[in-house]
């Protein structure tokens, strides 16, 4: 498994996609912006390029002839995706702290705060549970799964960004006291992680049912 993850991070995934979180983090310097959009560029740029490269390079054809378990093939690719997602979160935290130091935390839409990062982790969980199981029904075609996941995450983000800008009760919850923000962060982060774990388990099961 360790060698497979190493292959994903060093051979299968272009190094540019590890630089992209730093570039996208700079978008957090835009005042009064919809900051959840920073993570959507990962869905719109990184994911289609990475999974398109798997097809282009015949990645699954190569892996299928090796003496490795299909479960490990799925796990290595999903863990690599999780690592990229975590990288985006880490740099978003760094640039978010700098943003708040420069401009303050107030924003017309979702503020950059503790609750924001919890919702961001949940956003990735929503993407993973929508995209990964649908993709691993074939492990070849990513177009429709990506469309479904994009629609799902856009609806998810709209609910939070519009709701916070429009309704005071949502602003009180997601931009309230530090204690409230901490509770929101914990609940959202735990749910996001659980969704991602479920996505991995379903993907492993579906990989066993297809013909590579």
Secondary structure, 3 states (H helix, E strand, C coil): CHHHHHHHHHHHCCCHHHHHHHHHHHHHHCCCCCCCHHHHHHHHHHHHHHHHHHHHCCHHHHHHCCCCCHHHHHHHHHHHHHHHHHHHHHHHHHHHHHHHHHHCCCCCCCCCCHHHHHHHHHHHHHHHHHHHHHHCCCCCCCHHHHHHHHHHHHHHHHHHHHHHHHCHHHHHHHCCCHHHHHHHHHHHHHHHHHHHHHHHHHHHHHHCCCCC
